[in-house]
Every structure is written in C-alpha cells, then in structure tokens.
Amino acid sequence: MSITKETLQQHLKDPAIFCCRREKGLVISEADLEDPSLFDDMEEAGLLSLSPEGRAGGS
C-alpha cells in the first residue's frame, strides 16, 4: 500500500521501503513507498526485519 504526501512528510526521518519493484532511474515519490504503519505487522509476520540502523531485511 503506497502512502500520501502527508504521510511522507510525517515519516521523513523513518525507514522507508519500496512498495513495489522499481526500475533503475526512477524518481522516487510517495506512491513508491510502503505505508510505515504496516511495518510492525510485517515484522510480526516474519516478512520484514529492521536493524537499529533502519536497514530492512525480509524473507
């Protein structure tokens, strides 16, 4: 699920994850980023892990 500009502004300092595969050279916009409110559920389901530095890993 992508995010809005308002959500992007609220999470400028937070980790970000692409919501979909992106091609080289794409200018990133809010529509390309996953909703950060889903990260906890994704971690709990084992689909995502975030390091203390904000690096993402997944299964």
N, C-alpha and C positions, 0 to 999 in steps of 0.2 A: 504494500500500500504506500503510495507516494505521499509527500507532505505539501503543505501550502507555504507561501512566503512567510506568513505569520509564524507558523511552527518553526520554519527555518531560522527566523530571527531569534526565537526563544532558545534555540539549541546551537548557536554558533560556536560555542566552546566545547560542545559534547562530541563524542564519537559519531561518525556517520557511516552508513552502509548503503551501497547501491541497492536499489530495489530490483533491478533487472540487469542483465548483461548489457554492457555498453561498448560501442566501437571506439577505436583509437581516434583521437582528435575531437571528440565530443566536448562541447562546452557544457559543463555540469550546471544543472538548475535544480530547484527544489523538487521538481517532478521526477528526478532521477534518484532521490534518496528515500530510504525506508523510514517509516514513522518511528522515532525513538521510543515512543510509549510502548512499542511491541517488544523491545529488547529483552526485558525481564522474562516475558513469556517464552521468547525464543531460547533464552539461556536455560530456563527451567525444562524445556522440552529437549534440550541437548542439541539444538540446531545452531547455536551460536555460543561462543565464549569470548569475553572481552578481558584483555590483560589490564593491569593497573595503568599502563601507558595508553590504553584505548585501542590497542591493536585487536582486530577481530580474527577469530578462527571459527571454523564451522565443520560440520560433518559432511 
